[in-house]
Amino acid sequence: MLLTLKAARADRLLSGYRTESCTIKQSGDIEKDWLVLQQRASHSYFQSWGWIETWLNQITIDLQPVAVKVWFDERLVGIGLFVSKDIKRRIIFHSRAMFLNEYPFDGRNMVIEYNGLLAAKEHENAVYSETVNYLLREYREFDEFCFGAITAYSDQFNAEKPVDESVNCIVYEESTSWCVDLSSFLPGIDNYLASVSRNRRGQIRRSIRLYERGGCLQVDEAGNVEQALLYLDRLKALHSNYWQSRGKSGSFANPVWENFHRSLISRRYSAGEVQLLKISSNYGEIGYIYNVVLNKHVYVIQTGFICSTDKRLMPGYVAHTLAIAYNRSKEKLVYDLMHGDSLYKRILCNRSRKLLWVVIQRKRLKFTAEKFAVGLVRRFRELSSDKA
C-alpha cells in the first residue's frame, strides 16, 4: 500500500521551524529535552522517557542512535531517535535503513507499539514533515526510513500530498490493536462481563465458579520492586512452560528481552509505571500479568498462566477478567492487550485500532527490481496453486 505524508500547514512551513540532529552517546544527552517535551505531547508509554531511557541504556547506545530534533521559534517541538542498519532482503537485495525508536534485529527487538515521533500538541504534522524532509536531505546515503507500529488514525501519513517525488511511502505491515475501554462499564466483574458475548460470558462465569470452589479469587498487586521481580520470576516459569509444551521457546528465551524488562521494572516501579499482578485462589496461583502504566492507560506486556487439562477452566480468560475489573476499580481508563489478532483479544476487548509499519523508500532501481521479482514469484506460486 502506497501512502503519502501529510504536509504541514503552509504558514508554518514558511516560518519558524528548524531541524537538527546529533549522535547520542549516553541517555543523559537527551534526557532533559525528552522530559520537557513529553509534558507537552500526547504519547504512549513506548514514547515515554521510562521506556526510551531503558531502551537507550540496555539496547541501543552502542549502535550510535541519532536524535532528530525539530524546533519552532526556539522551542523544541519534536524528537525522534533513529538507529541505522544495513539489511539484506531475499538474499540479493540490500538496503541502508534507519528505524524510529527500535532496532528489530539481532535479538534487540523489544516489540514497540504505539510508536511515533514525540511531538508537541498542535505541531504533530509539522514535526513529521520537517523530520522526514530533513532525513531525506541530510542522510542521502540511506535508502529507507522506517516508522514501525504507528497508529493508523494519526494524520501524518495520508494521500493529500507527496513527501517528495523521489520517494514512495509504503505500508509493509499492519495489525489490529485491541483494548478494553474501562470507562464504558461500572465497576464489578458482572458489569464488565455484560459486554462480552453471551456464550463466552457463560463460559467465563462457569470457570470462575469452578476456581472459587478453592476459595475466593483474588488479585494481588506487587507492593514493591522486589515483589514485582518475584512475580516476574513466576510469570516467566508459567509462560515458558506453556510455550515449551507446544514446541516453542516464548519471550524469555531471549535474554536481551528479559534483561530489558527487569531493568525497566527496577528503574520505573517507583514512578508508578509498573504493575505486576498475581491472580490466585486458596488452592494456589492461576496466573501473573505484567503491565506498564501511563496516564491511567494499562499496557499488557506479558502473561503467564497455569496450564489445566480441564477444558472448563480458562485461566487466561479468568485472569484477564479479574485484572480488567481490578483496574476499573483503580479508576484506570484503558486495559490494552495491544496488537495481534488473537481470538481471546477479540472476545475480551470492546475497542480496536490499526497499527501500521511504514517505510519511506527512495525510488531506486534496486527497489524496482525487487518489486518486480517479488511479483514474479507471487504470480508463479498462484499459477502453481491453481494447477494443483
Backbone hydrogen bonds, N-H to C=O, Kabsch-Sander energy under -0.5 kcal/mol:
donor,donor_aa,acceptor,acceptor_aa,energy
3,L,169,C,-5.1
4,T,158,N,-1.2
6,K,156,Q,-2.7
12,R,9,R,-1.0
13,L,9,R,-1.9
14,L,10,A,-1.6
15,S,12,R,-0.8
17,Y,12,R,-0.6
18,R,71,W,-1.9
20,E,69,K,-2.3
22,C,67,A,-1.7
24,I,65,P,-2.9
25,K,23,T,-0.6
29,D,26,Q,-2.1
30,I,27,S,-1.6
31,E,27,S,-0.9
32,K,28,G,-0.5
34,W,30,I,-2.4
35,L,31,E,-2.7
36,V,32,K,-2.2
37,L,33,D,-2.4
38,Q,34,W,-2.6
39,Q,35,L,-0.6
39,Q,36,V,-0.7
40,R,37,L,-2.1
41,A,38,Q,-0.8
42,S,119,A,-0.6
43,H,41,A,-0.6
47,Q,44,S,-1.4
48,S,45,Y,-1.4
51,W,45,Y,-0.6
52,I,48,S,-2.6
53,E,49,W,-3.0
54,T,50,G,-1.1
55,W,51,W,-2.6
56,L,52,I,-2.7
57,N,53,E,-2.6
58,Q,54,T,-2.8
59,I,55,W,-2.0
60,T,55,W,-1.6
61,I,56,L,-2.1
63,L,60,T,-2.6
64,Q,61,I,-1.7
66,V,82,F,-3.0
67,A,22,C,-3.1
68,V,66,V,-0.6
68,V,80,G,-2.9
69,K,20,E,-2.9
69,K,67,A,-0.6
70,V,78,G,-2.5
71,W,18,R,-3.2
72,F,75,R,-2.9
73,D,16,G,-2.2
75,R,72,F,-1.3
77,V,70,V,-3.0
78,G,70,V,-1.4
79,I,118,L,-2.1
80,G,68,V,-1.7
82,F,66,V,-3.0
82,F,80,G,-0.5
83,V,99,F,-2.1
85,K,97,A,-2.4
87,I,85,K,-0.7
87,I,95,S,-3.0
89,R,93,F,-3.6
92,I,90,R,-2.4
93,F,89,R,-2.1
94,H,92,I,-0.5
95,S,87,I,-2.4
97,A,85,K,-2.5
97,A,95,S,-0.6
98,M,144,E,-1.8
99,F,83,V,-2.8
100,L,146,C,-2.3
101,N,81,L,-3.4
101,N,99,F,-0.6
105,F,103,Y,-2.1
108,R,105,F,-2.6
110,M,108,R,-0.9
115,N,149,A,-2.7
118,L,79,I,-2.5
119,A,117,L,-0.8
120,A,77,V,-2.7
121,K,40,R,-2.9
123,H,120,A,-2.1
127,V,123,H,-2.7
128,Y,124,E,-2.2
129,S,125,N,-2.5
130,E,126,A,-3.2
131,T,127,V,-2.4
132,V,128,Y,-2.7
133,N,129,S,-2.3
134,Y,130,E,-2.1
135,L,131,T,-2.6
136,L,132,V,-2.5
137,R,133,N,-1.8
138,E,134,Y,-3.2
139,Y,135,L,-2.1
142,F,139,Y,-1.7
143,D,96,R,-2.3
144,E,96,R,-2.0
145,F,360,I,-1.8
146,C,98,M,-3.4
147,F,358,V,-3.4
148,G,146,C,-0.6
150,I,356,L,-2.6
151,T,115,N,-0.5
152,A,354,K,-3.0
154,S,151,T,-1.1
157,F,154,S,-0.6
158,N,4,T,-3.1
158,N,156,Q,-0.6
167,V,164,D,-1.7
168,N,361,Q,-3.2
169,C,3,L,-0.8
170,I,168,N,-0.6
170,I,359,V,-2.9
171,V,1,M,-3.1
172,Y,170,I,-0.7
172,Y,357,W,-2.2
173,E,357,W,-1.0
175,S,355,L,-2.1
177,S,353,R,-3.5
178,W,338,M,-1.5
179,C,351,R,-2.2
180,V,335,Y,-2.8
181,D,179,C,-0.5
182,L,180,V,-1.1
182,L,333,L,-1.9
183,S,333,L,-0.8
184,S,181,D,-1.6
185,F,182,L,-0.8
192,Y,188,G,-1.8
193,L,189,I,-3.0
194,A,190,D,-1.4
195,S,192,Y,-2.4
196,V,193,L,-1.6
201,R,197,S,-3.0
202,G,198,R,-2.1
203,Q,199,N,-1.7
204,I,200,R,-2.5
205,R,201,R,-2.4
206,R,202,G,-2.1
207,S,203,Q,-2.2
208,I,204,I,-2.5
209,R,205,R,-2.3
210,L,206,R,-2.1
211,Y,207,S,-2.4
212,E,208,I,-2.2
213,R,209,R,-0.5
213,R,210,L,-1.0
214,G,211,Y,-1.7
215,G,212,E,-1.9
218,Q,280,S,-2.5
220,D,218,Q,-0.5
220,D,278,K,-2.7
222,A,276,L,-2.7
228,A,224,N,-2.3
229,L,225,V,-2.1
230,L,226,E,-1.7
231,Y,227,Q,-2.7
232,L,228,A,-2.0
233,D,229,L,-1.8
234,R,230,L,-1.8
235,L,231,Y,-2.7
236,K,232,L,-2.8
237,A,233,D,-1.9
238,L,234,R,-2.4
239,H,235,L,-3.1
240,S,236,K,-2.8
241,N,237,A,-2.3
242,Y,238,L,-2.2
243,W,239,H,-2.1
244,Q,240,S,-2.7
245,S,241,N,-1.9
246,R,243,W,-1.0
247,G,244,Q,-1.7
248,K,243,W,-2.8
253,A,250,G,-1.3
254,N,251,S,-1.6
258,E,254,N,-2.0
259,N,255,P,-2.6
260,F,256,V,-2.3
261,H,257,W,-2.1
262,R,258,E,-2.4
263,S,259,N,-2.2
264,L,260,F,-2.3
265,I,261,H,-2.5
266,S,262,R,-2.3
267,R,263,S,-2.5
268,R,264,L,-2.5
269,Y,265,I,-1.6
271,A,268,R,-0.7
272,G,269,Y,-2.2
273,E,268,R,-1.6
275,Q,291,N,-2.7
277,L,275,Q,-0.5
277,L,289,I,-2.7
278,K,220,D,-2.7
279,I,287,G,-3.0
280,S,218,Q,-2.1
281,S,284,G,-2.4
282,N,214,G,-0.7
284,G,281,S,-1.3
286,I,279,I,-3.3
287,G,279,I,-1.9
288,Y,304,G,-2.7
289,I,277,L,-1.9
290,Y,302,Q,-3.0
291,N,275,Q,-3.3
291,N,289,I,-0.6
292,V,299,Y,-2.1
293,V,273,E,-2.2
294,L,297,H,-2.0
297,H,294,L,-1.7
298,V,296,K,-0.6
298,V,334,V,-3.1
299,Y,292,V,-3.3
299,Y,297,H,-0.6
300,V,298,V,-0.5
300,V,336,D,-2.9
301,I,290,Y,-2.6
301,I,299,Y,-0.7
302,Q,290,Y,-1.6
304,G,288,Y,-2.1
306,I,286,I,-2.8
311,K,309,T,-0.8
313,L,310,D,-1.7
318,V,314,M,-2.8
319,A,315,P,-2.6
320,H,316,G,-2.5
321,T,317,Y,-2.4
322,L,318,V,-2.4
323,A,319,A,-2.4
324,I,320,H,-2.8
325,A,321,T,-2.3
326,Y,322,L,-2.6
327,N,323,A,-2.5
328,R,324,I,-2.1
329,S,325,A,-2.0
330,K,326,Y,-1.1
331,E,328,R,-1.6
332,K,327,N,-2.6
333,L,296,K,-3.0
334,V,296,K,-1.6
335,Y,180,V,-2.2
336,D,298,V,-3.5
336,D,334,V,-0.6
337,L,178,W,-1.5
337,L,335,Y,-0.6
338,M,178,W,-1.2
340,G,176,T,-1.8
342,S,340,G,-1.4
346,R,342,S,-1.5
347,I,343,L,-2.0
348,L,344,Y,-2.3
349,C,345,K,-1.9
350,N,179,C,-1.2
351,R,179,C,-1.8
353,R,177,S,-1.9
355,L,175,S,-3.1
356,L,150,I,-3.3
357,W,173,E,-2.7
358,V,147,F,-2.6
358,V,356,L,-0.6
359,V,170,I,-2.9
360,I,145,F,-2.8
361,Q,168,N,-3.0
361,Q,359,V,-0.7
362,R,143,D,-2.6
363,K,166,S,-3.3
364,R,362,R,-1.5
367,F,364,R,-1.0
368,T,364,R,-1.6
369,A,365,L,-2.5
370,E,366,K,-2.0
371,K,367,F,-2.6
372,F,368,T,-2.2
373,A,369,A,-2.6
374,V,370,E,-2.7
375,G,371,K,-2.2
376,L,372,F,-2.2
377,V,373,A,-2.4
378,R,374,V,-2.5
379,R,375,G,-2.5
380,F,376,L,-2.4
381,R,377,V,-2.3
382,E,378,R,-2.1
383,L,379,R,-2.3
384,S,380,F,-2.4
385,S,381,R,-2.4
386,D,382,E,-2.1
387,K,383,L,-2.0
388,A,384,S,-1.8
